[in-house]
Structure formats: C-alpha cells, structure tokens
Amino acid sequence: MIVEQRWDLAYRHSADEVTATFLRTLRDEGNLVGIRCPECERVLVPPRAMCDRDFCETGTFVELPHRGTLELFTIMHLAVEGLPEPPYVLAYVSPEGADTALPGILTGVDLSETVPALAELRIGRAVDIVMRPRAERRGRITDLTFALPD
C-alpha cells in the first residue's frame, strides 16, 4: 500500500530575544555568535535562551570565528525543494570556541566521484564558515554556508 501526501505549510512566528539577536547579528554584521551557559560554561550555537544540559537561562553572547570543524555530513543525491540541485553536501560544523554544531550546506567539493569526495570530507576536517554578501543576507541560518579551506 502506498499513500501519497503533500503538506505545504506556510507559517510566521516570532523569535525570542536570544534567537533574534543571533539572526540580526548574522544579517547586519555578518558575524557568528553563540551564548555561554553560566552553569556548565558551554558555548551554544545557535544560541538559545535555556541550556539543554542544565535547564538554566543562558548568559553572555560570545563572538565566534568563521572557522570550524566538520562533525557530520551526508552527500545528498535526491532533490529536496528549497535546497541546491544534487549532489550537494549537508553538514554540521562546530565553530571554534563552540560546544555545539550548526547545520548548513558545504561547498567546494567535487562530488562527481564519491570515493575522492569522501576522502576530502573527513570528520574532524577544518572548514571555513562563509557569510553571504550583505545584500543577500536575510537574518536566517541560510545566511551562512561552509567551505573547505583553499
């Protein structure tokens, strides 16, 4: 039995002040910020109002560099609406100084052959966090992408 469905949900929601600060900083300054938990001292990115480990309110914003470590990736071969034409790489990257990871698209890898691509995409590899040009930033997580350093 096969059941086909399509859910097309459009919605608007307001961001809490911590999330709004993160998104405004991406959009307006092209900077990446996390937030430090006052209990465990982890730096969470994207920042959130409450630490998921200690269940306390988070504290101070921390500016993070545009460098990170590849934590997880997958090479996508199926088309997904709103994402690049396949093949492309979805990745999680931990920015230097952060204890959590950001999702995004990783560019700069020749995906025409899987084995050589996988050799370049090793877990623990350094990556650059690249901001879109100012005119293209919208205050969304998609304002940034990842790229392998030259």
C-alpha positions in Angstrom: 0.0 0.0 0.0 1.3 3.4 -0.9 -0.2 6.6 0.4 0.9 9.9 -1.2 0.5 13.2 0.6 1.8 16.7 0.3 2.0 19.1 3.2 2.6 22.7 2.2 2.7 24.7 5.4 3.4 28.4 5.4 3.9 30.0 8.8 5.2 33.0 10.6 6.5 33.0 14.1 8.3 35.4 16.4 11.8 34.7 17.6 12.7 35.0 21.2 15.3 37.8 22.1 18.3 35.4 22.1 17.4 33.9 18.6 16.6 37.4 17.3 20.0 38.7 18.4 21.7 35.7 16.7 19.8 36.3 13.4 20.2 40.1 13.4 24.0 39.7 14.0 24.2 37.3 11.1 22.2 39.7 8.8 23.5 43.1 9.9 27.1 42.4 10.9 28.0 39.1 9.1 29.2 37.8 12.5 28.5 34.5 14.2 27.6 34.5 17.9 27.0 31.8 20.4 25.8 32.1 24.0 27.6 30.8 27.2 25.8 28.8 29.8 26.7 30.1 33.3 26.5 26.7 34.8 28.4 24.3 32.5 30.2 27.1 30.6 29.4 25.5 27.2 29.0 27.9 24.3 25.9 27.0 22.4 25.4 27.9 18.7 22.8 28.7 17.5 22.3 30.4 20.8 19.2 29.5 22.9 17.6 31.1 25.9 18.0 27.9 28.0 20.8 25.4 28.3 19.7 22.0 27.3 22.0 20.4 29.8 21.5 22.5 32.9 18.0 23.8 32.2 19.1 27.3 33.3 18.9 30.6 31.5 21.9 31.2 29.3 24.1 34.3 29.8 26.6 36.1 27.7 26.9 36.2 23.9 30.3 35.1 22.6 31.5 36.1 19.1 32.9 33.1 17.2 35.4 32.9 14.4 34.5 31.9 10.9 36.3 28.6 11.2 35.1 25.3 12.5 35.4 21.5 12.5 33.3 19.2 10.3 31.3 17.0 12.7 28.9 15.2 10.4 28.0 15.2 6.7 26.0 13.5 4.1 26.2 13.7 0.3 22.6 14.3 -0.9 21.7 12.7 -4.3 17.9 13.4 -4.1 16.3 16.7 -4.9 14.7 18.5 -1.9 12.6 21.6 -2.6 14.4 24.7 -1.5 17.9 23.1 -1.4 20.6 23.1 -4.1 20.4 20.7 -7.1 22.0 17.4 -6.1 24.6 16.3 -5.5 25.4 18.6 -2.6 26.7 18.2 0.9 24.7 18.8 4.1 27.0 19.2 7.1 27.2 20.0 10.8 30.1 22.2 11.8 31.3 23.2 15.3 32.7 26.7 15.2 35.9 27.1 17.0 35.1 28.0 20.6 31.6 26.5 20.5 30.5 23.2 22.0 27.6 22.5 19.6 27.3 22.5 15.8 25.5 24.4 13.1 23.7 22.8 10.1 24.4 24.0 6.6 25.5 23.4 3.0 29.2 22.7 2.4 30.6 23.8 -0.9 33.9 23.4 -2.7 34.0 19.6 -3.0 34.0 17.9 -6.4 31.1 15.4 -6.0 31.4 13.8 -9.4 33.1 10.7 -7.9 32.1 9.6 -4.4 35.3 8.0 -3.2 37.6 11.0 -3.8 34.8 13.3 -2.3 34.7 11.2 0.8 38.5 11.4 1.2 38.1 15.2 1.3 35.1 15.2 3.6 36.6 13.5 6.6 35.2 14.1 10.1 37.4 16.5 12.0 38.5 18.4 9.0 38.8 22.2 9.3 36.2 24.2 7.4 35.5 27.9 6.8 32.2 29.4 7.7 31.3 31.7 4.9 28.7 34.6 5.2 26.6 35.5 2.2 27.3 39.0 0.8 25.5 41.7 2.9 22.8 42.4 0.2 21.9 38.7 0.2 21.6 38.1 4.0 18.1 37.8 5.3 18.6 37.0 9.0 18.3 33.3 8.6 20.6 30.3 9.3 21.0 30.1 5.5 22.9 33.4 5.6 26.0 31.2 6.1 27.5 28.2 4.3 30.6 26.1 4.8 33.6 25.6 2.6 36.8 23.7 2.6 39.8 26.0 3.0 42.0 26.6 0.0 
